């Protein structure tokens, strides 16, 4: 039985020497790098091996501390705060005997998880299965309706065949986007807003024409613009056709004119959006909301971004939305979804050609039919 030290040019050669001298029972006590190579201390003496095993071991943290003088104490102190957990553990629940188990966190996260996975499809590598692919939810999504809209209106088509479910979904969507006929009555002052070219002037003439068929009260047409802006010739032409007076208004004479005017007035607003909104809000403050309404014209073919932007600009006016130029471009399912998501109500539908008889008050039946045919 012996303890030896072997020095060689590398550890492999040194290990060969140890095996030759001590046999297969050799135990490596230490390995040290030297200038001349590697020194291995080994033994096959049980007594020596027992002494070695009883020596105190060097801790890794102490070695790190020795090598890196600027390192903090090892081991680092345990954090005083509790780790963040998605769900409370059983220990957490049982360790609070005073208040008992608080399941509100669990319920909240379950609800959140349910919301997240709603509308998800579990599929194989071959894609959607026949049953899932034929579902009303998937087909409505493929038609372009936004997932959040389909989820919100899903009770309308759940359990129905696709054809019946689609018609029921369109009806539910139309119902959410329209108002009762009593809310479509023309107020004393009506402002028609929107960007240039969306059909505001023609819309003013159409509303005037449809209104004079059911109301004998005097109706005046007007253009609200800046002082230097010339009066629109097309509004004059509509005025001559309908035998209506046409006024030119600006922010300075607006309030005075409205106070002195008899009957109702339809005002085509050509001011910048912010100026127009401020002028209308001033009128509402003076004449009260019951006497003033605002219409925003949205042409067919408008993008979701445009619809959302117009809704945001004019939201403080609680406007009546009117879809214009529907004989030129249709509104798709994506755009109709945007009206729903922004809580917009559609009051009128119109094309771009005929003045007389060219305006339809939007109701659930008319809009449902439009959606079924175009979405």
Buried (B, 14 or more C-beta within 10 A) or exposed (E): EEBBEBBBEEBEBBBEBBEEEBEEEBBEBEEEEEEEBBBBBBBBBEEBBEEBEEEEEEEEEEEEBEEEEEEEEEEEEEEEEEEEEEEBEEEBBEEEEEEEEEEEEBEEEEEEEEEEEEBEEEEEEEEEEEEEEEBBBBBBBEBEBBBEBBEBBBEBBEEBEBEEBBBBBBBBBBBBBBBEEEEBEBBBBBBBBBBEEBBBBBBBBBBBBBBBEEEEEEBBBBBBBEEEEEBBEBBBBBBEEBEBEBBBBBBEEBBEBBEEBEEBBBBBBBBEBEBBBEBBBEBBEEBEEEBBBBBBBBBBBBEBEBBBBBBEBBBEBEBBBBBBBBEEEBBBBBBBBBBBBBEBBBBBBBBBEEBEEBBBBBBBEBBBEBBBEEB
